[in-house]
Amino acid sequence: MIRTFEMCDVDEVVAVHISSFPGFFLSFLGSRFLSLFYSGICAAPEGICFVYLNEASRPAGFVAGSSNPSGFYSRLLKRCWFKFALASIGPILNKPSIIKRVARAMLLPSRNPVGEHVAGLFSIGVCPELQGAGAGKKLVQAFLNEAQNRGCKRVFLSTDRDNNEVVNQFYLDCGFIVERQYVTPEERRMNEFWITLPAFLG
Ligand SMILES: CC(C)(COP(=O)(O)OP(=O)(O)OC[C@H]1O[C@@H](n2cnc3c(N)ncnc32)[C@H](O)[C@@H]1OP(=O)(O)O)[C@@H](O)C(=O)NCCC(=O)NCCS
C-alpha cells in the first residue's frame, strides 16, 4: 500500500495536495508550481518520498522531505528558478498581493533547522475521503524508517499552531514532540516538531 514516490506519480500527488490543503499558499500557487516542487523533491538524491496507494493502486496520499534539509529549498530554486518564476506569474496576476510572499520564498534563505544527521518532513497529505483511516501514520512510519536507513538521527517538521488541532494531535500520536515555536513573516504561529529515531534513542 506504500511505495516510493516516482516521477510518474507527480500529477496525482499534486491533485492530492490540492484536495488536502485547500486554501493554503502552495495550493494557491497552482498545479504547475506544485509539479515543479514535488518533481524537485522526487528527483533530488536526498529526497525521501512515498505514496500511499488506494484500492485502485493509485496514489491517494504522499509524504515528501529530505535527508539534507538545510538549504534544500535554495538548491531546488537555484536548479530551476526560471521555471518557478514562470509558474508564479499566473497566480501573481490573479492576486498581486502575494508577490512579496513569493519573492521572500524565492530570495530569502529557508528557515529549515540546520544540523547533521537531520531529516526534514516537508509535506504530507491524504485525500479527504481516506483521512482518519491510518494512511497518514503509515506514510510517517515509512518516512522515519527511510530517514533512519540513511543515517539520520532526528526528523523535524513544522505545522500551524492555531486552528489545527487534528494535525497537531496526529504528530503527537506519531511520537513527535514540540521543541520550538515561532512566528512566520506572514504572522502564522508555528509548532516545530521533532522526533529522535529509535536506533538513536539513548
Ligand atoms: C494530517 C494527515 C496527513 C493525517 O493523515 P490521516 O490518514 O488522516 O491520519 P491517520 O488516519 O493515520 O490518523 C492517525 C491519527 O491522527 C488523528 N487523526 C487523523 N485524522 C483525524 C480526524 N479526522 N479526526 C480526528 N483525529 C484524526 C488520530 O489521532 C489518529 O489516531 P488513531 O490512529 O488512534 O485513530 C491528513 O489528515 C491530511 O492530509 N490532512 C490535511 C493536510 C495536512 O494538514 N497535512 C499536514 C500539514 S503539516
The ligand as an ORCA input file, in Angstrom:
! r2SCAN-3c Opt
* xyz 0 1
  C      -2.644     15.033      8.649
  C      -2.968     13.864      7.724
  C      -1.801     13.643      6.766
  C      -3.140     12.605      8.596
  O      -3.391     11.507      7.742
  P      -4.596     10.504      8.085
  O      -4.517      9.387      7.115
  O      -5.842     11.277      8.147
  O      -4.135     10.039      9.549
  P      -4.377      8.616     10.227
  O      -5.655      8.032      9.749
  O      -3.147      7.815     10.068
  O      -4.606      9.070     11.713
  C      -3.704      8.850     12.702
  C      -4.109      9.632     13.945
  O      -4.318     11.016     13.652
  C      -5.500     11.501     14.285
  N      -6.457     11.873     13.269
  C      -6.243     11.889     11.944
  N      -7.315     12.351     11.298
  C      -8.242     12.613     12.218
  C      -9.555     13.149     12.166
  N     -10.118     13.484     11.000
  N     -10.193     13.331     13.328
  C      -9.605     13.021     14.498
  N      -8.373     12.513     14.609
  C      -7.697     12.320     13.496
  C      -5.953     10.433     15.165
  O      -5.329     10.728     16.399
  C      -5.403      9.166     14.578
  O      -5.106      8.313     15.649
  P      -5.720      6.830     15.744
  O      -4.893      6.012     14.787
  O      -5.508      6.481     17.172
  O      -7.172      6.937     15.333
  C      -4.280     14.084      6.929
  O      -5.337     14.244      7.820
  C      -4.241     15.239      5.957
  O      -3.888     15.067      4.787
  N      -4.609     16.461      6.413
  C      -4.641     17.619      5.515
  C      -3.251     18.066      5.099
  C      -2.422     18.473      6.274
  O      -2.855     19.274      7.093
  N      -1.169     17.929      6.339
  C      -0.227     18.215      7.390
  C       0.399     19.525      7.186
  S       1.783     19.793      8.250
*
